[in-house]
Amino acid sequence: MPLLETPLPGILHRGKVRDTFDLGDNLLLMVATDRISAFDVVLPNGIPDKGRVLSLLSNFWFQRTQQIVPNHLVALANDTDALGALASHPLMASLPAEVARQAMVVKRAKRIDVECVVRAYIAGSAWSDYQKQGSVFGLPVPQGLQEGQRLPELLFTPTTKADEGHDLPMSMEEVAEIAGGEQMANRLKETAFAVFQFAHDFARHQGIIIADTKMEFGIIDGELTLIDELLTPDSSRFWDTAGYAAGKSQPNFDKQFVRDWLLSTGWDREPPGPALPETVVQRTSQRYADALQRLTGQMVS
């Protein structure tokens, strides 16, 4: 059964996917549930093993990008060796196994309320905007691009960080207002580009194209820090290199299958969202598991 609600008392924050609990000492327990959102709306039914994949993949990328920028990860919640004394914390000691397997212990950060979106290929909302405006959220790009085509250079298309409702595009001036100045806004862009480029190059060797992704940052001890999740099928477009070709919808290992089904129903993208058929649920679960195995060699267990 998918984990849709975390069976623990004292929830601190409930996001679209993650439930967060306070462990004290500026530490948080962040549970990646099996809830799934599309077009910024949480759908009624979840995706089995999705939270497990998100936690394992985030752990994988956090470990490999810490030389680029610090991150908030302390340990996976079921890694008692890495947790050390934290494993005996009352909340951790009583944590059900089905929750621990898809949760992380993280450092508490002062969140910068910006979704840092990096795009290497034109797809999704960027493709829609390009068809209407001939640009991507105000950024100039060449004319005559096809859907799914690689962009000449990485694009930074930040959005608002909305816990409810739709995220909205932001200018760099608006990012600077929220982040604390132009210098920090530029640091967000440059750091997001560096993390993306590292992951993109790694994934290509594993047969996956990372077309775009979104990252979140915060401040811990005065230092810019990666937070939340990182480079998962929820936050990224993962395409199969073997079937890639510009001008069409790409074979993928993310939630595009869910988006495509939702669009086929004529849903207006406003809540409540429709329940997913079992075939869509199972095929999405398999796509997420395939992404994990290709990128990390790990199986969902």
N, C-alpha and C positions, 0 to 999 in steps of 0.2 A: 504493500500500500504506500502511495506517495505521502511524504510528510508535509502536510499543509499548514499545521499549527504546531509550534514547539510546546510540548507539555511541561513547561517550567513556570514557576511563579516569578513575579516581579520583572516583567519585561520592561526594558528601558526604551526601546524603539522598535517599531514594526515597519519595515520598508516593503517594497513591492515583492522582494524575494527573501530578504534577510531579517531575522529576528535577533535583537541584540540585548545582552544582559550585562549588568555591572558586576565585576568581580572585585572591585576595590583596587586600591594602589594603582589607579590609572590603567587598569586592564579591563578588557571586555571579552565576553564570549559572543562570537558572531556565528550564528547558525544559518547556513545556506539551506533553506527549505526547498521542497520540490515544486513550489509555486512557480508559475510561468506568466510573464507579462508580454504583451505584444501591443505595439502602438501606444505604449505607456498605460495600458489597462491590464490589471491582473485577471486572468481567466479562472473560471470556476474549478476546473480540475487540474491536477498537477502532472508532472512527468517523473515516473519512477527513476531513481538513481541520479536525478539531475543535480541535487544538492551535493552529493558525493563527488560527482565530476567537477563541479565548480570549485569545491574546496581543494581537491587534489591538484587541479590545474593551476589554481591560484598559488598554491604552495610551490609547485614546480617553477612557475615564472618568478615568484618573489625570490626564491633561492638563486636564480640565475641572473637576475637583474640588480642585485643589491650592490654590485660594483658600479652601477650607473647612478642609482639613487637609493637612499635608505627606504625601507618599507615598515609597515606596522606589525608584521607577523611575528608572533612569539613561537607558536607551535600549533600543529594540528591537535584538536581536542582529544584524540585517542592515542596520541604519541606520549605515553607516560614518561618515557626516558627523557624526552626533550622538555616536558613540563616540569620535571623535578618536583620541588616542594609544592608547586601549584596543583599537582594531581590530588593532593589531600584537602584542597579547598572544599568546603561543604557542597557548593554547587557542582564542582567538577567530580567529586567523589560519588555523588548520587546521579550523575548524568547517564541517562539510558544509552545503551550501546548504539541504538539506531539514530540517536541525536549526535553522539560523539563522533561518529564516522563521517559526518558532513558539517563539522563545525571547526572554527579556528579560535585560538586565543590570540588577541591582538592588543597592541598598545593604543590607549585612547589618544586621539588627535583632535586638534581644532580644525574642523573641516573647512576647506575652501569650497564654497558653494558654486562650483563650475564643473560641468562635464567636459573633460578635455578629449575631444574627438579628433582622431587622426585618420586620414583617408589616403590610401595609395591607389585605389581604383574607384571608378565612379559607379555607384550603386545606391539602391534604397532612396532615402530622401534627397541625397545629393543628385541622383539621376533625375528625380522628379523636378527639383528646382532648376536643374540645367535645361530640361525640356521647356520649362516655362520662361526662364529668364536668360538663358544662354551663359549663365555663370553659376557658381556654386556658393550660395549664401553670401553673395556680394564679392566673391573672389574670382578674378579673371582666370579662365581656362580656355584652351584652344577650341575653336569651332569644329563641328563635324565628328565629335566623339561618339562612340557607340556605348550602349549599356555594358557595364563590366570592363571597360577598357582601362588600361593602366594610365594614370595621370603622369604628366611630365615630371612633377615633383610632389612631395608630400603636402597635403593641405591640412591646416589646423582650423576646424570648424566647431568651436566651443558652443555649448548650450547651457541654459539654466539647469539647475539641479532641483527638479520638482519631485517631492515625495508623492504628490497626487497631481493628476492632470498631465498635460503634455509639456515636455522640455522645449524651450524656445531658443532659436539661434541668438548668439551674442557677438557683438563686435569686440575687437581687442580693447577698445576704450572701455566698454562695459566690464570686460574681464578685469582690467586694471582697477576699476572702481571697487570691485568685490575683493580682489586678491591683495589690495594694498599698494597699488602703484604699477607703473609701466614696467619697471624692472622685474617685479615678480610675475607679471603677466607674460613677459618674454621668457622667463625661466620655466614657467609651466609649459609653454610651447616647445622650447628647446629640449626639455627633459622628456616630454611625451614623445617627441620625434626620436630621441636617442633610444628609448625603451622600445618603441615600435620597430625601428630599423633592426635592432638586435633580434627581436622575436621574429620579424618577417624573414630575415636571412636564415635563421635556425629552422623555421617551419618549412621553408622551401625544400630543404634537404630531407624533410619527413613527408613530402608529397602534399603539403597544405599551403595554399596561398592565404595569408591574412590580408584581406582586402581593406578592412578598416577596424577600428576598435575605439573604445572610450575608456578613459582612466579617471580616477579621482585622486586628489592630493589633499594633504592636511599639513599642519605644522606640529611637530613633536620636539620639545626642548629647543625651540627656535630654528628647527631644521626642516626644510621641505621634504615631505615623506609621502610615498605611495601608500594609499589606503584602499579599503573595500575589497574588490576582487580585481583580478588582472588576467586579461587575454583568455577569457573563457568563451564558450559558444553563446553565452547570454550577452556578452559585452562586445562581441566581435563577429565579423563575417569570415568564416573558414571555408575556403573553396578547395575542391579536389584539383590538383595540378593536372591530373591525367585527362580530365574532361573539360578543362578551361578553354574558352574561346570567347572573344568579345562579341557583343551583339545578341546575347541571350541570357536567360537566367542560368546561373552556374550550379553544377552539382556541389552540394554543400554539406558541412558537418555542424550546422548551427540551427537556429530556430526559424530560418527562412521557410522551411516546410510548413511551419505553423502559420506564419504570415500569409503565405500563398493560399492556404486553405481558408483562412479568415476572409481574405479578399474575394475568394470565389463565392462566399455566402452573401455578399452584398452588405455586410456589416458596416455601419457608419463610423467605426473606430471610437465610439463613445461608450462608456460603461452603461449597463453591464455587458461584458463580453460573452459570446456563446460558448457552451461547453464543447470541448474537442471530442471527435469520434475516437474510439479505441484504436483504430488503425493509425490515426495521426499521432496519438499519444505514444504508441509502441515504436513507430518509425522514428519519432523525434528522440526518444530515449536511446535508441540504437545509434543514431547519428552522434549524440553527445558521447556515448561510450566509445565510438570509433575515433572521435577527435582525441580523446584521452589516450587511447592506445597508440595512435599514430605519433602523437607528439611526445609522449613520455614512456611508452612501452608498458604502461600499467593497465591492468584490467580492473573493471569495476567489480568489487567483491563485497 
